[in-house]
Amino acid sequence: MSSNNPPEQAALIQLASEVLDSPTLLRQLSDRVYGLLLTELHYQRDRSGSLRRRLP
């Protein structure tokens, strides 16, 4: 890590290191990301479905 990194970046690097070193934290992060992706896919389907209903 170079000395010109802002404090926020250094904190994120530290947090990422802790998550990667902890199977429990890594699993929690993975589950959260998976849940967010499923939610986004659901919203995308809803949006595309409403577009199809508006087309003649």
N, C-alpha and C positions, 0 to 999 in steps of 0.2 A: 504494500500500500504506500503510495507516495505521500509526501508531507503536505501537498496542496489540496487534499481531499477535504470537503466540508465536513463538519461534525455529523451531519445527518447520514452522509455516506458511510462514515466510519461506524456509526451505530448500526446501520443496515448490514454492513459486512459482519459485524460481531454477532448480530441476531441470526443471520444466515448460517454462520458457523455453528452456533448453538443448536439450531434446528437440525442441521445435517448430522450433528453428533448425537442427537437424541431420537431414537426410534419412535417414541411416543409423540414428540412434537412434530416430527416429520409426517407421521400418520394423520395427526390432527390437521396439519396444513394441507395435506393431500385431500383429505375428506372435504375440507372447506372449499378448496379450489374446484373439486368435482361437483359439489353442490351448486356453486355459483355458475359453472358451465351448464349444468342441467337447467337451471333457472333461465339463463340467457337463451338456451335453445328453445325452451317453452315460449318465451316472449317472441322470439323470431318466428316461430310457427304461427303464433297468434297474429302477428303483424302481416305475415305473408298470406294467411288465410283471409284477413279482412281486405287485403288488396285484391285477391282473386274474386271475392264476392262483389267488389265494385266494378269489375270489368264486365263488359257486355258479353 
